Amino acid sequence: LLAFTSTIFITTNSNRIMSPKLSLVYFPIGGRAEAIRLAAAAGGVAFTNKVLSGTDYQEARESLPLGQLPVLEIDYPCGKTTVMTQSNAILRYFGKLGGLYPKDDIKAMEVDSVLDILEDLLTGIITSMMGPTGLLISDDKDSWTAEEKMEIRKRWVTKSVPRFLGHIEKRLEKSESGWVVGDSMTIADLKIFSNLTWFTSGVLDGVPTTMLEEYPACVSLVEKVKTAEGTKKWTDNYSKPYGTFDYAP
């Protein structure tokens, strides 16, 4: 039995090709796993959506790479299991499986650039959620005061959003296709969609649900992704909080 992990196929003596079983492990929320789930739906990639509760996560934490989620469990037919961490790495892998990541190196770099810009955009929100201890700036203050958290989010809306989302808006304004890279949907569009729908969902105190009013091209992209066949099928059939289930395109 020969395992070719670069292509994720297993070749047997009978020349049968078998794909490994993929299990995406995360919380029942969208979060950092949502773009990956949408990439599976849009690209026709079968996987198991495996959900951990907060208690389950604490029990499993020490066994997880870096002690964090999401992770992707790759179970090969030969019995070997590989566990991969980092959401953008997993997203790229699903994108490659589903034809949502460009083969052209320059276009691929453009997609990667957008993913990195979105990470920069997220920094302020993550800062407001983690608190001083989580950010390694204090040993004895686990969370911000309500006033401190609101001030961080206010600065994020007025400073970070115009800088980083403004850049994406300009890219979209120049796009003839309406997609952020090239002439078809990529994982960059899915990541933009998942982030922006979260920002405007109303669950983030201090972040106005109207924050996209000054970014009409981004609003158009959100609608474009929302109505795309694969993503629409996902959002029509699965709702949060998610459970554990097998997804078959």
C-alpha angles and dihedrals in degrees: 000000000000121000117204101190095178090068096027095231130124119217120202130191089261088060093240115150116220127182121217122250112258122209120183109204120201145119121291090262132085100246119122093344098057098084088049092053090048091049089055091050095045094043099041097244118158116222144147115253100215115191127202124196120220090262092048090050094052090051092049098038099098091052094052123094104259088354093267145107149276104051130166118224112206112196113192123205089242090065098257119131126200123190117204127193136198119072098229092051090052090045091054091050093052088045091055092047092050100040093251097118118073120248089206108092096220093049089047089053089051090053090048090050092056091048090053092047088054090052089054089049091053095052097087094048092047089049090055091051102044102053129210097298093051090049091051094240095112138027098202108033111080099177143021121252114254089255093051092049093050091048091052091050092046090055090046092055094046100038115019099038096055091046102047104022088040089060092052090047090056091049091052093047088059094046116105092195098047090238118113094236126026127330101304140049117284135179087267090066090048092051091049089049095049093047097045095046088052093048092052098039095096095241094107110079112224094020110106116228086222094061092116095059090100092049107063094161090056090049089052091051091051090054091045092054092042093057097041110118100246098041093044090053089053097047092044093053106032129049136179135293087055125210130204112280143141115255116210117180 
